[in-house]
């Protein structure tokens, strides 16, 4: 998950796609502890495409976590 600090924006997209896919198999505590800090960092990214994908990832995380409850 350290790719969220890479200079290449395509590398910063990778953790977002990873989080969206794997979140359906994780608990809310894991998501909160490990994914939210990355999402917070990337939500302030200078590239608009990254910020848009952060929003999409948050939407998917919300759906997956709601389904798990």
C-alpha positions in Angstrom: 0.0 0.0 0.0 3.0 2.3 0.0 2.3 3.1 -3.7 0.0 5.9 -2.6 3.1 8.2 -2.3 4.6 7.4 -5.7 5.3 10.3 -8.1 3.6 8.6 -11.0 -0.2 9.0 -10.7 -0.9 5.6 -12.3 0.9 4.0 -9.4 -1.2 6.0 -7.0 -4.3 4.6 -8.6 -3.3 1.0 -7.8 -4.0 1.0 -4.1 -7.5 2.5 -4.8 -8.4 -0.4 -7.1 -6.9 -2.8 -4.6 -9.0 -1.4 -1.7 -12.2 -1.5 -3.7 -11.7 -5.2 -4.6 -10.5 -6.5 -1.3 -12.8 -4.6 0.9 -15.6 -7.0 0.5 -13.6 -9.6 2.5 -12.5 -7.3 5.3 -14.0 -6.0 8.5 -14.7 -2.3 9.2 -11.9 -2.2 11.7 -9.3 -3.2 9.1 -10.7 -0.7 6.6 -10.7 2.0 9.2 -7.1 1.3 10.4 -5.4 0.7 7.1 -7.5 2.1 4.2 -8.8 5.4 5.6 -5.3 7.0 6.1 -4.5 6.2 2.4 -7.8 7.6 1.3 -7.3 10.7 3.3 -3.8 11.3 1.7 -5.0 10.6 -1.8 -8.1 12.8 -1.4 -5.7 15.8 -1.4 -3.8 14.7 -4.5 -3.1 17.3 -7.1 -4.4 15.0 -9.9 -8.2 15.2 -10.3 -8.4 11.6 -11.6 -6.9 10.4 -8.3 -9.4 12.4 -6.3 -12.3 11.1 -8.4 -11.2 7.5 -7.8 -10.9 8.2 -4.1 -14.6 9.1 -4.2 -15.5 6.0 -6.1 -13.4 3.8 -3.7 -15.2 5.3 -0.7 -18.5 4.6 -2.4 -17.5 0.9 -3.0 -16.1 0.6 0.6 -19.4 1.9 2.0 -21.5 -0.6 0.0 -19.2 -3.5 0.9 -19.2 -2.6 4.6 -22.9 -2.1 4.7 -23.4 -5.5 3.1 -21.2 -7.1 5.7 -23.3 -5.7 8.6 
